[in-house]
Amino acid sequence: MKTQSTTTDCRCKACGALLAKLDRDSLTIRRGDMQIVVTGDSTVSVTCYRDRCRTLNVLASRRPTTPSPVSALPRATAA
């Protein structure tokens, strides 16, 4: 049985290099023996590690939530 992955790859917007993985609770960045885990509502700026690229990428540690629809309030009438 194949399970569906709950992580999303965060790739460099210029060259496509893998910069981080985003899951339900955190953003994880790994390079060699170093690992960084960002939790909570944070924005992280990451410069691509590839020498020929070095593009600045902005990553969010939480996936944006879809706003739930709100019903309109009834209009008040002037008396």
All heavy atoms as TSV, in Angstrom:
chain	resi	resn	atom	element	x	y	z
A	1	MET	N	N	0.848	-1.183	0.000
A	1	MET	CA	C	0.000	0.000	0.000
A	1	MET	C	C	0.890	1.243	0.000
A	1	MET	O	O	1.784	1.381	0.810
A	1	MET	CB	C	-0.895	-0.030	1.236
A	1	MET	CG	C	-1.730	1.208	1.384
A	1	MET	SD	S	-2.680	1.171	2.910
A	1	MET	CE	C	-4.296	1.189	2.248
A	2	LYS	N	N	0.627	2.139	-0.899
A	2	LYS	CA	C	1.409	3.356	-1.028
A	2	LYS	C	C	0.796	4.451	-0.158
A	2	LYS	O	O	-0.388	4.726	-0.252
A	2	LYS	CB	C	1.434	3.782	-2.486
A	2	LYS	CG	C	2.468	4.808	-2.806
A	2	LYS	CD	C	2.512	5.029	-4.306
A	2	LYS	CE	C	3.702	5.886	-4.655
A	2	LYS	NZ	N	3.789	6.118	-6.085
A	3	THR	N	N	1.638	5.075	0.690
A	3	THR	CA	C	1.135	6.161	1.532
A	3	THR	C	C	1.451	7.488	0.875
A	3	THR	O	O	2.465	7.632	0.189
A	3	THR	CB	C	1.774	6.126	2.933
A	3	THR	OG1	O	3.190	6.221	2.797
A	3	THR	CG2	C	1.404	4.850	3.663
A	4	GLN	N	N	0.607	8.448	1.100
A	4	GLN	CA	C	0.784	9.766	0.518
A	4	GLN	C	C	1.671	10.604	1.433
A	4	GLN	O	O	1.463	10.656	2.637
A	4	GLN	CB	C	-0.570	10.433	0.336
A	4	GLN	CG	C	-0.519	11.615	-0.576
A	4	GLN	CD	C	-1.914	12.113	-0.884
A	4	GLN	OE1	O	-2.795	12.036	-0.051
A	4	GLN	NE2	N	-2.114	12.619	-2.076
A	5	SER	N	N	2.685	11.238	0.865
A	5	SER	CA	C	3.616	12.050	1.634
A	5	SER	C	C	2.941	13.335	2.098
A	5	SER	O	O	2.189	13.956	1.363
A	5	SER	CB	C	4.827	12.399	0.767
A	5	SER	OG	O	5.678	13.269	1.453
A	6	THR	N	N	3.226	13.713	3.334
A	6	THR	CA	C	2.650	14.944	3.860
A	6	THR	C	C	3.668	16.076	3.863
A	6	THR	O	O	3.415	17.123	4.422
A	6	THR	CB	C	2.128	14.728	5.294
A	6	THR	OG1	O	3.213	14.287	6.117
A	6	THR	CG2	C	1.001	13.717	5.316
A	7	THR	N	N	4.834	15.853	3.246
A	7	THR	CA	C	5.828	16.913	3.162
A	7	THR	C	C	5.844	17.501	1.761
A	7	THR	O	O	5.530	16.826	0.786
A	7	THR	CB	C	7.249	16.397	3.503
A	7	THR	OG1	O	7.602	15.387	2.578
A	7	THR	CG2	C	7.315	15.863	4.916
A	8	THR	N	N	6.219	18.765	1.697
A	8	THR	CA	C	6.323	19.472	0.429
A	8	THR	C	C	7.755	19.960	0.272
A	8	THR	O	O	8.325	20.521	1.215
A	8	THR	CB	C	5.371	20.685	0.411
A	8	THR	OG1	O	4.046	20.221	0.628
A	8	THR	CG2	C	5.439	21.422	-0.912
A	9	ASP	N	N	8.344	19.737	-0.892
A	9	ASP	CA	C	9.684	20.237	-1.158
A	9	ASP	C	C	9.633	21.737	-1.413
A	9	ASP	O	O	8.784	22.215	-2.161
A	9	ASP	CB	C	10.282	19.556	-2.388
A	9	ASP	CG	C	10.590	18.088	-2.167
A	9	ASP	OD1	O	10.566	17.641	-1.005
A	9	ASP	OD2	O	10.851	17.398	-3.161
A	10	CYS	N	N	10.540	22.477	-0.782
A	10	CYS	CA	C	10.701	23.914	-1.033
A	10	CYS	C	C	11.955	24.061	-1.879
A	10	CYS	O	O	13.058	23.780	-1.416
A	10	CYS	CB	C	10.837	24.686	0.277
A	10	CYS	SG	S	9.394	24.583	1.330
A	11	ARG	N	N	11.791	24.482	-3.115
A	11	ARG	CA	C	12.902	24.556	-4.055
A	11	ARG	C	C	13.239	26.000	-4.413
A	11	ARG	O	O	12.396	26.883	-4.316
A	11	ARG	CB	C	12.564	23.776	-5.316
A	11	ARG	CG	C	12.353	22.296	-5.021
A	11	ARG	CD	C	12.312	21.471	-6.276
A	11	ARG	NE	N	12.306	20.056	-5.950
A	11	ARG	CZ	C	13.410	19.323	-5.756
A	11	ARG	NH1	N	14.589	19.874	-5.875
A	11	ARG	NH2	N	13.318	18.036	-5.471
A	12	CYS	N	N	14.489	26.210	-4.802
A	12	CYS	CA	C	14.952	27.533	-5.225
A	12	CYS	C	C	14.126	27.975	-6.421
A	12	CYS	O	O	13.916	27.215	-7.371
A	12	CYS	CB	C	16.429	27.472	-5.586
A	12	CYS	SG	S	17.074	29.031	-6.238
A	13	LYS	N	N	13.684	29.214	-6.388
A	13	LYS	CA	C	12.845	29.729	-7.471
A	13	LYS	C	C	13.630	29.932	-8.766
A	13	LYS	O	O	13.037	29.995	-9.836
A	13	LYS	CB	C	12.176	31.038	-7.050
A	13	LYS	CG	C	13.141	32.161	-6.743
A	13	LYS	CD	C	12.414	33.376	-6.215
A	13	LYS	CE	C	13.396	34.462	-5.800
A	13	LYS	NZ	N	12.720	35.564	-5.150
A	14	ALA	N	N	14.961	29.997	-8.695
A	14	ALA	CA	C	15.757	30.215	-9.898
A	14	ALA	C	C	16.298	28.921	-10.501
A	14	ALA	O	O	16.166	28.689	-11.692
A	14	ALA	CB	C	16.919	31.151	-9.593
A	15	CYS	N	N	16.887	28.056	-9.657
A	15	CYS	CA	C	17.555	26.873	-10.211
A	15	CYS	C	C	16.884	25.551	-9.838
A	15	CYS	O	O	17.229	24.516	-10.383
A	15	CYS	CB	C	19.017	26.835	-9.772
A	15	CYS	SG	S	19.249	26.460	-8.021
A	16	GLY	N	N	15.940	25.570	-8.899
A	16	GLY	CA	C	15.217	24.358	-8.535
A	16	GLY	C	C	15.897	23.481	-7.503
A	16	GLY	O	O	15.440	22.369	-7.248
A	17	ALA	N	N	16.984	23.944	-6.895
A	17	ALA	CA	C	17.675	23.150	-5.866
A	17	ALA	C	C	16.771	22.991	-4.651
A	17	ALA	O	O	16.038	23.905	-4.284
A	17	ALA	CB	C	18.973	23.841	-5.459
A	18	LEU	N	N	16.829	21.818	-4.013
A	18	LEU	CA	C	16.032	21.568	-2.822
A	18	LEU	C	C	16.620	22.356	-1.656
A	18	LEU	O	O	17.782	22.175	-1.287
A	18	LEU	CB	C	16.021	20.069	-2.495
A	18	LEU	CG	C	15.221	19.663	-1.263
A	18	LEU	CD1	C	13.744	20.013	-1.419
A	18	LEU	CD2	C	15.394	18.176	-1.000
A	19	LEU	N	N	15.831	23.261	-1.078
A	19	LEU	CA	C	16.289	24.098	0.034
A	19	LEU	C	C	15.751	23.629	1.373
A	19	LEU	O	O	16.425	23.739	2.387
A	19	LEU	CB	C	15.854	25.552	-0.187
A	19	LEU	CG	C	16.358	26.228	-1.453
A	19	LEU	CD1	C	15.767	27.616	-1.569
A	19	LEU	CD2	C	17.877	26.281	-1.459
A	20	ALA	N	N	14.522	23.125	1.397
A	20	ALA	CA	C	13.888	22.746	2.661
A	20	ALA	C	C	12.718	21.820	2.383
A	20	ALA	O	O	12.325	21.628	1.225
A	20	ALA	CB	C	13.403	23.988	3.395
A	21	LYS	N	N	12.179	21.266	3.456
A	21	LYS	CA	C	10.952	20.455	3.371
A	21	LYS	C	C	9.951	21.053	4.335
A	21	LYS	O	O	10.280	21.395	5.467
A	21	LYS	CB	C	11.230	19.005	3.738
A	21	LYS	CG	C	12.130	18.322	2.734
A	21	LYS	CD	C	11.674	16.940	2.494
A	21	LYS	CE	C	12.531	16.309	1.416
A	21	LYS	NZ	N	11.763	15.596	0.470
A	22	LEU	N	N	8.724	21.185	3.867
A	22	LEU	CA	C	7.645	21.751	4.667
A	22	LEU	C	C	6.664	20.636	4.996
A	22	LEU	O	O	6.195	19.939	4.104
A	22	LEU	CB	C	6.935	22.855	3.877
A	22	LEU	CG	C	5.743	23.540	4.522
A	22	LEU	CD1	C	6.167	24.297	5.770
A	22	LEU	CD2	C	5.089	24.478	3.533
A	23	ASP	N	N	6.393	20.447	6.296
A	23	ASP	CA	C	5.356	19.497	6.678
A	23	ASP	C	C	4.280	20.237	7.449
A	23	ASP	O	O	4.272	21.464	7.486
A	23	ASP	CB	C	5.915	18.296	7.456
A	23	ASP	CG	C	6.500	18.661	8.808
A	23	ASP	OD1	O	6.188	19.736	9.335
A	23	ASP	OD2	O	7.263	17.843	9.354
A	24	ARG	N	N	3.378	19.504	8.054
A	24	ARG	CA	C	2.228	20.125	8.721
A	24	ARG	C	C	2.629	21.050	9.862
A	24	ARG	O	O	2.000	22.070	10.099
A	24	ARG	CB	C	1.313	19.031	9.238
A	24	ARG	CG	C	-0.080	19.493	9.530
A	24	ARG	CD	C	-0.878	18.374	10.087
A	24	ARG	NE	N	-0.603	18.374	11.524
A	24	ARG	CZ	C	-1.095	17.531	12.380
A	24	ARG	NH1	N	-1.848	16.554	11.972
A	24	ARG	NH2	N	-0.834	17.617	13.652
A	25	ASP	N	N	3.706	20.716	10.568
A	25	ASP	CA	C	4.071	21.453	11.773
A	25	ASP	C	C	5.319	22.310	11.663
A	25	ASP	O	O	5.550	23.162	12.517
A	25	ASP	CB	C	4.278	20.468	12.931
A	25	ASP	CG	C	3.031	19.663	13.228
A	25	ASP	OD1	O	1.930	20.248	13.173
A	25	ASP	OD2	O	3.158	18.461	13.489
A	26	SER	N	N	6.163	22.092	10.654
A	26	SER	CA	C	7.439	22.798	10.637
A	26	SER	C	C	8.064	22.849	9.247
A	26	SER	O	O	7.644	22.165	8.330
A	26	SER	CB	C	8.418	22.118	11.598
A	26	SER	OG	O	8.672	20.793	11.160
A	27	LEU	N	N	9.102	23.672	9.163
A	27	LEU	CA	C	9.932	23.795	7.978
A	27	LEU	C	C	11.305	23.275	8.375
A	27	LEU	O	O	11.872	23.735	9.369
A	27	LEU	CB	C	10.020	25.265	7.544
A	27	LEU	CG	C	10.892	25.584	6.352
A	27	LEU	CD1	C	10.169	25.174	5.074
A	27	LEU	CD2	C	11.212	27.055	6.315
A	28	THR	N	N	11.851	22.298	7.637
A	28	THR	CA	C	13.135	21.700	7.984
A	28	THR	C	C	14.141	21.966	6.883
A	28	THR	O	O	13.875	21.707	5.705
A	28	THR	CB	C	12.989	20.176	8.178
A	28	THR	OG1	O	12.001	19.942	9.192
A	28	THR	CG2	C	14.295	19.547	8.604
A	29	ILE	N	N	15.315	22.492	7.285
A	29	ILE	CA	C	16.417	22.769	6.369
A	29	ILE	C	C	17.586	21.891	6.796
A	29	ILE	O	O	17.968	21.904	7.962
A	29	ILE	CB	C	16.828	24.257	6.421
A	29	ILE	CG1	C	15.634	25.145	6.071
A	29	ILE	CG2	C	18.018	24.522	5.504
A	29	ILE	CD1	C	15.868	26.621	6.342
A	30	ARG	N	N	18.164	21.145	5.843
A	30	ARG	CA	C	19.318	20.292	6.137
A	30	ARG	C	C	20.419	20.556	5.132
A	30	ARG	O	O	20.165	20.605	3.937
A	30	ARG	CB	C	18.947	18.815	6.038
A	30	ARG	CG	C	18.117	18.332	7.144
A	30	ARG	CD	C	17.961	16.830	7.043
A	30	ARG	NE	N	16.929	16.412	7.984
A	30	ARG	CZ	C	16.262	15.296	7.885
A	30	ARG	NH1	N	16.498	14.470	6.898
A	30	ARG	NH2	N	15.345	14.984	8.768
A	31	ARG	N	N	21.627	20.721	5.626
A	31	ARG	CA	C	22.817	20.833	4.776
A	31	ARG	C	C	23.937	20.107	5.504
A	31	ARG	O	O	24.358	20.527	6.575
A	31	ARG	CB	C	23.226	22.295	4.548
A	31	ARG	CG	C	22.300	23.072	3.655
A	31	ARG	CD	C	22.211	22.583	2.235
A	31	ARG	NE	N	23.476	22.694	1.567
A	31	ARG	CZ	C	23.886	21.859	0.633
A	31	ARG	NH1	N	23.132	20.857	0.244
A	31	ARG	NH2	N	25.050	22.006	0.069
A	32	GLY	N	N	24.380	19.006	4.964
A	32	GLY	CA	C	25.435	18.222	5.604
A	32	GLY	C	C	24.975	17.728	6.968
A	32	GLY	O	O	23.922	17.115	7.098
A	33	ASP	N	N	25.759	18.015	8.006
A	33	ASP	CA	C	25.418	17.607	9.371
A	33	ASP	C	C	24.539	18.623	10.089
A	33	ASP	O	O	24.152	18.400	11.227
A	33	ASP	CB	C	26.690	17.386	10.196
A	33	ASP	CG	C	27.470	16.176	9.724
A	33	ASP	OD1	O	26.842	15.269	9.133
A	33	ASP	OD2	O	28.695	16.130	9.943
A	34	MET	N	N	24.240	19.743	9.470
A	34	MET	CA	C	23.427	20.786	10.099
A	34	MET	C	C	21.956	20.580	9.769
A	34	MET	O	O	21.606	20.258	8.641
A	34	MET	CB	C	23.859	22.166	9.603
A	34	MET	CG	C	23.047	23.297	10.206
A	34	MET	SD	S	23.381	24.886	9.436
A	34	MET	CE	C	22.600	24.703	7.860
A	35	GLN	N	N	21.098	20.754	10.762
A	35	GLN	CA	C	19.654	20.697	10.544
A	35	GLN	C	C	18.996	21.826	11.322
A	35	GLN	O	O	19.289	22.036	12.485
A	35	GLN	CB	C	19.076	19.362	11.006
A	35	GLN	CG	C	17.570	19.296	10.836
A	35	GLN	CD	C	17.006	17.934	11.182
A	35	GLN	OE1	O	17.666	16.924	11.018
A	35	GLN	NE2	N	15.788	17.905	11.659
A	36	ILE	N	N	18.089	22.544	10.663
A	36	ILE	CA	C	17.333	23.630	11.283
A	36	ILE	C	C	15.854	23.300	11.132
A	36	ILE	O	O	15.402	22.982	10.044
A	36	ILE	CB	C	17.626	24.979	10.594
A	36	ILE	CG1	C	19.106	25.316	10.677
A	36	ILE	CG2	C	16.774	26.088	11.197
A	36	ILE	CD1	C	19.520	26.432	9.768
A	37	VAL	N	N	15.121	23.389	12.231
A	37	VAL	CA	C	13.682	23.163	12.201
A	37	VAL	C	C	13.011	24.441	12.688
A	37	VAL	O	O	13.284	24.907	13.788
A	37	VAL	CB	C	13.273	21.967	13.088
A	37	VAL	CG1	C	11.764	21.794	13.074
A	37	VAL	CG2	C	13.964	20.695	12.621
A	38	VAL	N	N	12.147	25.020	11.848
A	38	VAL	CA	C	11.436	26.251	12.182
A	38	VAL	C	C	9.972	25.894	12.417
A	38	VAL	O	O	9.334	25.302	11.555
A	38	VAL	CB	C	11.556	27.288	11.038
A	38	VAL	CG1	C	10.822	28.563	11.383
A	38	VAL	CG2	C	13.012	27.564	10.724
A	39	THR	N	N	9.458	26.249	13.586
A	39	THR	CA	C	8.062	25.984	13.904
A	39	THR	C	C	7.351	27.303	14.164
A	39	THR	O	O	7.979	28.330	14.375
A	39	THR	CB	C	7.927	25.081	15.145
A	39	THR	OG1	O	8.577	25.719	16.241
A	39	THR	CG2	C	8.546	23.721	14.908
A	40	GLY	N	N	6.034	27.259	14.152
A	40	GLY	CA	C	5.253	28.473	14.381
A	40	GLY	C	C	5.069	29.237	13.084
A	40	GLY	O	O	5.462	28.794	12.008
A	41	ASP	N	N	4.467	30.404	13.190
A	41	ASP	CA	C	4.237	31.248	12.022
A	41	ASP	C	C	5.453	32.123	11.793
A	41	ASP	O	O	5.590	33.179	12.403
A	41	ASP	CB	C	2.991	32.122	12.224
A	41	ASP	CG	C	1.722	31.303	12.237
A	41	ASP	OD1	O	1.662	30.314	11.497
A	41	ASP	OD2	O	0.801	31.649	12.985
A	42	SER	N	N	6.356	31.666	10.933
A	42	SER	CA	C	7.588	32.398	10.669
A	42	SER	C	C	7.850	32.480	9.175
A	42	SER	O	O	7.431	31.622	8.413
A	42	SER	CB	C	8.780	31.699	11.319
A	42	SER	OG	O	8.632	31.651	12.703
A	43	THR	N	N	8.573	33.512	8.794
A	43	THR	CA	C	9.052	33.646	7.429
A	43	THR	C	C	10.563	33.527	7.486
A	43	THR	O	O	11.207	34.151	8.328
A	43	THR	CB	C	8.654	35.012	6.842
A	43	THR	OG1	O	7.231	35.107	6.874
A	43	THR	CG2	C	9.128	35.148	5.418
A	44	VAL	N	N	11.141	32.713	6.603
A	44	VAL	CA	C	12.571	32.450	6.609
A	44	VAL	C	C	13.141	32.843	5.257
A	44	VAL	O	O	12.600	32.452	4.219
A	44	VAL	CB	C	12.832	30.945	6.879
A	44	VAL	CG1	C	14.310	30.646	6.882
A	44	VAL	CG2	C	12.184	30.508	8.169
A	45	SER	N	N	14.225	33.614	5.276
A	45	SER	CA	C	14.922	33.970	4.041
A	45	SER	C	C	16.115	33.034	3.889
A	45	SER	O	O	16.941	32.928	4.791
A	45	SER	CB	C	15.418	35.409	4.087
A	45	SER	OG	O	14.322	36.284	4.202
A	46	VAL	N	N	16.194	32.342	2.751
A	46	VAL	CA	C	17.258	31.377	2.506
A	46	VAL	C	C	17.930	31.726	1.186
A	46	VAL	O	O	17.256	31.877	0.164
A	46	VAL	CB	C	16.689	29.935	2.421
A	46	VAL	CG1	C	17.792	28.935	2.137
A	46	VAL	CG2	C	15.945	29.576	3.692
A	47	THR	N	N	19.255	31.854	1.220
A	47	THR	CA	C	20.011	32.073	0.002
A	47	THR	C	C	20.399	30.710	-0.556
A	47	THR	O	O	20.898	29.863	0.181
A	47	THR	CB	C	21.281	32.904	0.274
A	47	THR	OG1	O	20.886	34.150	0.849
A	47	THR	CG2	C	22.060	33.164	-0.997
A	48	CYS	N	N	20.167	30.492	-1.829
A	48	CYS	CA	C	20.485	29.212	-2.459
A	48	CYS	C	C	21.967	28.903	-2.263
A	48	CYS	O	O	22.824	29.773	-2.397
A	48	CYS	CB	C	20.142	29.255	-3.944
A	48	CYS	SG	S	20.443	27.678	-4.790
A	49	TYR	N	N	22.264	27.657	-1.933
A	49	TYR	CA	C	23.626	27.238	-1.636
A	49	TYR	C	C	24.481	27.014	-2.876
A	49	TYR	O	O	25.703	26.938	-2.784
A	49	TYR	CB	C	23.611	25.949	-0.797
A	49	TYR	CG	C	22.932	24.788	-1.481
A	49	TYR	CD1	C	23.648	23.924	-2.298
A	49	TYR	CD2	C	21.568	24.561	-1.322
A	49	TYR	CE1	C	23.024	22.868	-2.939
A	49	TYR	CE2	C	20.945	23.502	-1.953
A	49	TYR	CZ	C	21.674	22.656	-2.758
A	49	TYR	OH	O	21.058	21.619	-3.383
A	50	ARG	N	N	23.882	26.931	-4.047
A	50	ARG	CA	C	24.656	26.682	-5.262
A	50	ARG	C	C	25.441	27.935	-5.653
A	50	ARG	O	O	24.887	29.034	-5.738
A	50	ARG	CB	C	23.746	26.263	-6.407
A	50	ARG	CG	C	23.179	24.871	-6.216
A	50	ARG	CD	C	22.421	24.444	-7.430
A	50	ARG	NE	N	21.993	23.059	-7.322
A	50	ARG	CZ	C	21.163	22.477	-8.153
A	50	ARG	NH1	N	20.652	23.157	-9.168
A	50	ARG	NH2	N	20.835	21.217	-7.992
A	51	ASP	N	N	26.743	27.752	-5.914
A	51	ASP	CA	C	27.622	28.885	-6.231
A	51	ASP	C	C	27.149	29.679	-7.442
A	51	ASP	O	O	27.231	30.901	-7.458
A	51	ASP	CB	C	29.060	28.405	-6.483
A	51	ASP	CG	C	29.745	27.985	-5.197
A	51	ASP	OD1	O	29.392	28.521	-4.132
A	51	ASP	OD2	O	30.641	27.114	-5.261
A	52	ARG	N	N	26.633	28.996	-8.443
A	52	ARG	CA	C	26.225	29.710	-9.662
A	52	ARG	C	C	24.867	30.395	-9.523
A	52	ARG	O	O	24.441	31.111	-10.406
A	52	ARG	CB	C	26.230	28.766	-10.849
A	52	ARG	CG	C	25.163	27.709	-10.784
A	52	ARG	CD	C	25.161	26.869	-12.068
A	52	ARG	NE	N	23.986	26.056	-12.124
A	52	ARG	CZ	C	23.911	24.786	-11.729
A	52	ARG	NH1	N	24.987	24.205	-11.238
A	52	ARG	NH2	N	22.785	24.122	-11.814
A	53	CYS	N	N	24.180	30.173	-8.418
A	53	CYS	CA	C	22.823	30.704	-8.265
A	53	CYS	C	C	22.765	31.819	-7.210
A	53	CYS	O	O	22.571	32.971	-7.539
A	53	CYS	CB	C	21.861	29.573	-7.887
A	53	CYS	SG	S	20.138	30.115	-7.771
A	54	ARG	N	N	22.876	31.457	-5.952
A	54	ARG	CA	C	22.850	32.398	-4.811
A	54	ARG	C	C	21.613	33.297	-4.791
A	54	ARG	O	O	21.655	34.439	-4.353
A	54	ARG	CB	C	24.104	33.263	-4.783
A	54	ARG	CG	C	25.381	32.510	-4.607
A	54	ARG	CD	C	25.478	31.973	-3.227
A	54	ARG	NE	N	26.761	31.313	-3.025
A	54	ARG	CZ	C	26.966	30.398	-2.130
A	54	ARG	NH1	N	25.994	30.018	-1.337
A	54	ARG	NH2	N	28.132	29.841	-2.003
A	55	THR	N	N	20.475	32.784	-5.236
A	55	THR	CA	C	19.229	33.543	-5.249
A	55	THR	C	C	18.602	33.555	-3.864
A	55	THR	O	O	18.604	32.543	-3.170
A	55	THR	CB	C	18.234	32.910	-6.254
A	55	THR	OG1	O	18.836	32.928	-7.550
A	55	THR	CG2	C	16.915	33.663	-6.292
A	56	LEU	N	N	18.057	34.698	-3.454
A	56	LEU	CA	C	17.362	34.814	-2.179
A	56	LEU	C	C	15.943	34.274	-2.339
A	56	LEU	O	O	15.209	34.664	-3.251
A	56	LEU	CB	C	17.308	36.277	-1.733
A	56	LEU	CG	C	16.606	36.528	-0.400
A	56	LEU	CD1	C	17.372	35.882	0.755
A	56	LEU	CD2	C	16.450	38.015	-0.157
A	57	ASN	N	N	15.560	33.343	-1.470
A	57	ASN	CA	C	14.233	32.728	-1.476
A	57	ASN	C	C	13.579	33.001	-0.128
A	57	ASN	O	O	14.230	32.902	0.909
A	57	ASN	CB	C	14.353	31.215	-1.670
A	57	ASN	CG	C	14.934	30.854	-3.013
A	57	ASN	OD1	O	14.209	30.660	-3.965
A	57	ASN	ND2	N	16.259	30.769	-3.103
A	58	VAL	N	N	12.302	33.324	-0.120
A	58	VAL	CA	C	11.564	33.558	1.118
A	58	VAL	C	C	10.591	32.405	1.297
A	58	VAL	O	O	9.767	32.132	0.427
A	58	VAL	CB	C	10.813	34.912	1.074
A	58	VAL	CG1	C	10.023	35.130	2.351
A	58	VAL	CG2	C	11.802	36.048	0.851
A	59	LEU	N	N	10.707	31.717	2.433
A	59	LEU	CA	C	9.890	30.551	2.733
A	59	LEU	C	C	9.049	30.821	3.968
A	59	LEU	O	O	9.488	31.494	4.888
A	59	LEU	CB	C	10.783	29.327	2.995
A	59	LEU	CG	C	11.856	29.028	1.960
A	59	LEU	CD1	C	12.753	27.897	2.447
A	59	LEU	CD2	C	11.235	28.682	0.634
A	60	ALA	N	N	7.845	30.282	3.985
A	60	ALA	CA	C	6.971	30.410	5.154
A	60	ALA	C	C	6.945	29.070	5.870
A	60	ALA	O	O	6.873	28.014	5.246
A	60	ALA	CB	C	5.563	30.802	4.737
A	61	SER	N	N	7.015	29.086	7.209
A	61	SER	CA	C	7.053	27.842	7.975
A	61	SER	C	C	5.687	27.200	8.117
A	61	SER	O	O	5.572	26.084	8.596
A	61	SER	CB	C	7.660	28.074	9.355
A	61	SER	OG	O	6.830	28.908	10.111
A	62	ARG	N	N	4.648	27.877	7.728
A	62	ARG	CA	C	3.295	27.305	7.739
A	62	ARG	C	C	2.664	27.493	6.382
A	62	ARG	O	O	2.850	28.519	5.741
A	62	ARG	CB	C	2.409	27.993	8.778
A	62	ARG	CG	C	2.822	27.742	10.189
A	62	ARG	CD	C	1.855	26.779	10.833
A	62	ARG	NE	N	2.358	26.412	12.144
A	62	ARG	CZ	C	1.662	26.495	13.243
A	62	ARG	NH1	N	0.434	26.926	13.218
A	62	ARG	NH2	N	2.177	26.124	14.388
A	63	ARG	N	N	1.897	26.503	5.976
A	63	ARG	CA	C	1.158	26.634	4.723
A	63	ARG	C	C	0.030	27.633	4.930
A	63	ARG	O	O	-0.603	27.633	5.978
A	63	ARG	CB	C	0.577	25.295	4.310
A	63	ARG	CG	C	1.623	24.316	3.924
A	63	ARG	CD	C	0.982	23.043	3.445
A	63	ARG	NE	N	2.037	22.098	3.126
A	63	ARG	CZ	C	1.936	20.808	3.281
A	63	ARG	NH1	N	0.834	20.281	3.751
A	63	ARG	NH2	N	2.927	20.014	2.972
A	64	PRO	N	N	-0.226	28.478	3.952
A	64	PRO	CA	C	-1.343	29.406	4.106
A	64	PRO	C	C	-2.657	28.642	4.191
A	64	PRO	O	O	-2.860	27.670	3.480
A	64	PRO	CB	C	-1.284	30.267	2.852
A	64	PRO	CG	C	-0.435	29.522	1.895
A	64	PRO	CD	C	0.449	28.600	2.678
A	65	THR	N	N	-3.503	29.069	5.096
A	65	THR	CA	C	-4.799	28.416	5.236
A	65	THR	C	C	-5.811	29.105	4.334
A	65	THR	O	O	-5.741	30.303	4.092
A	65	THR	CB	C	-5.296	28.477	6.691
A	65	THR	OG1	O	-5.352	29.843	7.096
A	65	THR	CG2	C	-4.375	27.711	7.614
A	66	THR	N	N	-6.732	28.332	3.842
A	66	THR	CA	C	-7.778	28.885	3.004
A	66	THR	C	C	-8.807	29.552	3.897
A	66	THR	O	O	-9.310	28.924	4.832
A	66	THR	CB	C	-8.454	27.766	2.187
A	66	THR	OG1	O	-7.457	27.056	1.484
A	66	THR	CG2	C	-9.475	28.336	1.232
A	67	PRO	N	N	-9.101	30.822	3.665
A	67	PRO	CA	C	-10.076	31.486	4.528
A	67	PRO	C	C	-11.448	30.849	4.378
A	67	PRO	O	O	-11.859	30.492	3.280
A	67	PRO	CB	C	-10.076	32.935	4.046
A	67	PRO	CG	C	-9.420	32.933	2.724
A	67	PRO	CD	C	-8.590	31.685	2.626
A	68	SER	N	N	-12.110	30.692	5.501
A	68	SER	CA	C	-13.452	30.118	5.445
A	68	SER	C	C	-14.449	31.220	5.104
A	68	SER	O	O	-14.295	32.368	5.521
A	68	SER	CB	C	-13.819	29.459	6.771
A	68	SER	OG	O	-13.686	30.389	7.814
A	69	PRO	N	N	-15.462	30.882	4.334
A	69	PRO	CA	C	-16.442	31.921	3.950
A	69	PRO	C	C	-17.219	32.420	5.161
A	69	PRO	O	O	-17.538	31.663	6.061
A	69	PRO	CB	C	-17.359	31.199	2.971
A	69	PRO	CG	C	-17.121	29.756	3.166
A	69	PRO	CD	C	-15.771	29.590	3.789
A	70	VAL	N	N	-17.469	33.705	5.170
A	70	VAL	CA	C	-18.210	34.324	6.259
A	70	VAL	C	C	-19.514	34.857	5.673
A	70	VAL	O	O	-19.509	35.529	4.636
A	70	VAL	CB	C	-17.397	35.499	6.869
A	70	VAL	CG1	C	-18.182	36.186	7.966
A	70	VAL	CG2	C	-16.065	35.000	7.383
A	71	SER	N	N	-20.594	34.545	6.340
A	71	SER	CA	C	-21.875	35.018	5.813
A	71	SER	C	C	-21.996	36.506	6.059
A	71	SER	O	O	-21.545	37.038	7.068
A	71	SER	CB	C	-23.028	34.265	6.468
A	71	SER	OG	O	-22.998	34.484	7.871
A	72	ALA	N	N	-22.622	37.179	5.133
A	72	ALA	CA	C	-22.812	38.631	5.230
A	72	ALA	C	C	-23.842	38.937	6.296
A	72	ALA	O	O	-24.823	38.213	6.470
A	72	ALA	CB	C	-23.235	39.194	3.891
A	73	LEU	N	N	-23.622	40.028	6.997
A	73	LEU	CA	C	-24.591	40.467	7.994
A	73	LEU	C	C	-25.760	41.127	7.287
A	73	LEU	O	O	-25.600	41.773	6.255
A	73	LEU	CB	C	-23.945	41.464	8.958
A	73	LEU	CG	C	-22.796	40.891	9.807
A	73	LEU	CD1	C	-22.146	42.033	10.585
A	73	LEU	CD2	C	-23.300	39.824	10.743
A	74	PRO	N	N	-26.961	40.980	7.810
A	74	PRO	CA	C	-28.108	41.639	7.165
A	74	PRO	C	C	-27.943	43.150	7.248
A	74	PRO	O	O	-27.416	43.690	8.226
A	74	PRO	CB	C	-29.297	41.155	7.967
A	74	PRO	CG	C	-28.754	40.619	9.235
A	74	PRO	CD	C	-27.334	40.227	8.992
A	75	ARG	N	N	-28.382	43.818	6.222
A	75	ARG	CA	C	-28.277	45.287	6.193
A	75	ARG	C	C	-29.266	45.909	7.184
A	75	ARG	O	O	-30.399	45.462	7.303
A	75	ARG	CB	C	-28.577	45.824	4.807
A	75	ARG	CG	C	-27.511	45.510	3.835
A	75	ARG	CD	C	-27.741	46.255	2.571
A	75	ARG	NE	N	-26.604	46.083	1.695
A	75	ARG	CZ	C	-26.443	46.700	0.562
A	75	ARG	NH1	N	-27.365	47.533	0.153
A	75	ARG	NH2	N	-25.392	46.481	-0.162
A	76	ALA	N	N	-28.780	46.912	7.854
A	76	ALA	CA	C	-29.642	47.643	8.772
A	76	ALA	C	C	-30.449	48.671	7.978
A	76	ALA	O	O	-29.927	49.293	7.051
A	76	ALA	CB	C	-28.825	48.334	9.846
A	77	THR	N	N	-31.692	48.851	8.312
A	77	THR	CA	C	-32.517	49.844	7.614
A	77	THR	C	C	-32.723	51.018	8.540
A	77	THR	O	O	-32.852	50.876	9.750
A	77	THR	CB	C	-33.879	49.256	7.230
A	77	THR	OG1	O	-34.519	48.734	8.392
A	77	THR	CG2	C	-33.712	48.137	6.204
A	78	ALA	N	N	-32.743	52.184	7.961
A	78	ALA	CA	C	-32.973	53.403	8.754
A	78	ALA	C	C	-34.443	53.506	9.105
A	78	ALA	O	O	-35.311	53.252	8.277
A	78	ALA	CB	C	-32.525	54.624	7.958
A	79	ALA	N	N	-34.714	53.851	10.344
A	79	ALA	CA	C	-36.107	53.966	10.778
A	79	ALA	C	C	-36.579	55.384	10.713
A	79	ALA	O	O	-35.916	56.328	10.771
A	79	ALA	CB	C	-36.257	53.447	12.186
